[in-house]
């Protein structure tokens, strides 16, 4: 793990700042390439953290009998799927 990245939120914030700088287009090529490389690194870090979180949620679902929210979550107060009839 990269010791310069504190956590997911910090990585996202840094990635957003890098994107903004790159979109401005005022940087020399080498500086842009270094920022792009850092952005790829941050993106991979975030993707890895999201995959870890997804695996943890799946484990909780298996062990705790939790169910994912239905796609219509929020339409009514009962999150249980409705049967026919």
N, C-alpha and C positions, 0 to 999 in steps of 0.2 A: 504494500500500500504506500502511496505517496504521502510522506510526512508533511508536505506543504498544504495538503487539503485537510481542513479540520473536520468537515462533515458535509452531508448532502446539501444542506441549505447554503453553506458557504460556497460549495462548488457551483451550484446553480447561479448564485449571485455573481461570482467571478465570470462564469460563462456568459451571462447576459452582458456584463461590462465589456468582455472581449468582442462579442458580436457587434455591440454598438461601435466600438473603435474601428473594427474592420469595415463596417458599413459606411463609416465616414470617408474612408478611402484616402486619407491624408498621410498614410505611413509609407515609408520606403518598402520595397519588396521584401528584404530580409526581415524587417520588423514584422511585417504582415505574416510571413511564413512562420516566425516564432510564435506569434499569437495564435495562428491557426493550429499549430502543433499542440500548444497548451490547451486550446479549445477541444481538440480531439481527445486529449488525455482526460480532461474534465468530463467530457461527455461519456467516455468509457467508464469512469469512476461512478458517475450518476446512474448509468445503465446497470452496472453491477449492483449498486445499492438497491435499486428498484427490483431487480431479480431476487436479491436476498429477501427483501420484504415480501415479495409475492410467495416465495417458498415458505416463509414463516406463517403467512396467512393461510396457505394451503394446509400446513401442519395443524394449525389451530382449528381449521374447519374439520379436519379428520378426527382430531382428538376431542374437541369440545362440542362436536355435533352442531357447530355453527353453520349457517347457510348463507351464501352470498345474497346480497340484496337483489330482488328481482328487477328486471329492466324497467318496470313501471313503478319503481320505488318512489314514493311521494304522491302517487295518484290517490291513495287512500291510506288509512292508518294501519291496515292489516297487511303485513309484508308476506303472509303465507300465500302460496299459489292456490288458485281457485280450481276446484274440480268441476267436471261437467255435471249439470243437473241441478 
